[in-house]
């Protein structure tokens, strides 16, 4: 009897997930936010190695 109740509860949860996915609801929330890396300038192409300190414009 308990197995039947667990089966029905699992089936209802499966149907609920299917219905919610039709509306764009994601039941699996991401664990971390993905970081975005944006490069604003390529410093390696314009800089040359030298002994004098250069301003950190990059």
N, C-alpha and C positions, 0 to 999 in steps of 0.2 A: 504494500500500500504506500509506504514512504517513497519507494522508487518511482511509483506512478506520479506522486505529487511533485517530486524533483524533476521528472521528465516533463511534466506539464509546465512547471515554472521555467525550466530551461527553454522550452519551445516558445513560451510567451516572451521571454527575454530576447530570443532570436528574432521573433516577429517585430518586437519593439525596435531593435537595432536596425532592422531592414527598413521599417517605416521612417525612422529618424534619418537614416542615410539618404533617403529620397529627398529630404528637405535640406541636405547639406550639413547636418549635425554630425560631428565626428565624436564618437564615443571614446576613442583612444587619444587622450590629450598628450601632446608632446612633453617629454620630461624636462627638456631644456629648450630655451629659445635659441635658434640658430643665429650665430653671429654673422654679420655681413661686413666684409672688408672692402673698402673703397680706396683705390689708389688715386690720388689726386695729381701726382706728378711723378715722373720717372727720374729720380735723382741720380741714378747710377750712370745714365747716359751723358749728363751734362757736367758731372763733377769729375775732377781729376785728382789723383793723390798728390798732396803737397804737404809741406811742413807747417805752413801757416794755418791758423784756425780759420775756418770759413763759417759764415753765418748759416744757421740752420733754417733755411727757407723752405725746405722740403718737409 
